[in-house]
């Protein structure tokens, strides 16, 4: 089984987004991904994975 490291920061209240991102790689390790979300002009979750 390949291990994928997930790194990033999450604003308060957006922890479920990070959990879903991590679950995605635990269930089906991909080659990599990144996610940045802006809400009202402020960056909230920012995550990335590396296999």
N, C-alpha and C positions, 0 to 999 in steps of 0.2 A: 504494500500500500504506500502510495506517495504521500508525503506530508506537505501541506501548503501553509506557509506563514501568512497570517493576516495582520496588517498593521494599520493604524490610523487613530483618529480622534473622533469623538461623538459628543455633540452638545446634549445637555440634559434633556431628557424626554425622547431622544432618538436612539436609545440603546437597542430597541427592537430591530432597528435597521441594521445595526452592526451584528446582532445575533443572527438575523436572516442571511447576511452576507457570509458569515462564518459557516453556518449550516450548509450553505450551497457547496462549499469546498469540502466539508466533512462528508457529504453524501456523494459528491461527484467532482473530484478534483479536476479543475480545468487548467488551462495553460496560464491564466492570469486575468486580472480584472481590476478596474478602478471605478470608484463612485465618489462624486462630489455633489452635494445638494445645497442649494441656496434657498433660504426662506426669508422673504422681506429684505433681501440684500445681504443677509448674513450667512456665512458658510456654516452648515450644521454638520452632518456626517461627512467625513473624508476618510475613505478606506481604500486599501489596495492589497492585492495578494501577489505572492511570488511562489512559483513551484520550484 
